[in-house]
Amino acid sequence: MFSIIDIETTGHSAKFGKITEIAIIQHNGQFITDSFSTLINPEMDIPYFITDLTGIDNNMVSNAPKFYEVAKKIVQMTSGRTFVAHNVSFDYNFIREEFARLGYDYQSKTLCTVKLSRKLLPGHRSYSLGKLCAELGININGRHRAAGDAFATVKLFEILMEKNQQNGGLKSQNNYRLF
């Protein structure tokens, strides 16, 4: 069981930035079983360069729920599942930091589709989500928006699962199957 996640934020640093949008897609290893997506009011100004990249501005999030208002839903949708993201440390660290601000120690097993792509799909010039998806023919409907990027990551994840199965199951450094 997996939760494939993408977030948009106010910047690059989880310590000083906040989440502006989140998408969580539950996947049972064969297909999508549920999804959730929402803008989040970061309770701080969104820098212009972020608005330029994502299209998310202060007006869009002014009436959106604050993180604490969706925290329970995030826990419900990720509990007992592997947290999957493209460059997982970015998304995971932001979510952990948001929970830490609430006094909650959020923890989950993680799986990074960037690292897995490098192992299972060698030879690409770039492993950024946009470039990798373009090379693999995966359409991203809403680039740099949480739901668009999350659904593209689902398609990439399914390709990686198929490739992993063809290879007889990739083993981790601890010699357990990744899927």
Buried (B, 14 or more C-beta within 10 A) or exposed (E): EBBBBBBBBBBEEBEEBBBBBBBBBBBEEEEBEEBBBBBBBBEBEBEEEBBEEBEBBEEBBEEBBBBBEBBEBBEEBBEEBBBBBBBBEBBBEBBBBBBEEEEEEBEBEBBBBBBBBBEBBEEEEEBEBBEBBEBBEBEBEBBBBBBBBBBBBBBBBBBBBEBBEEEEEBEEEEEEEBB
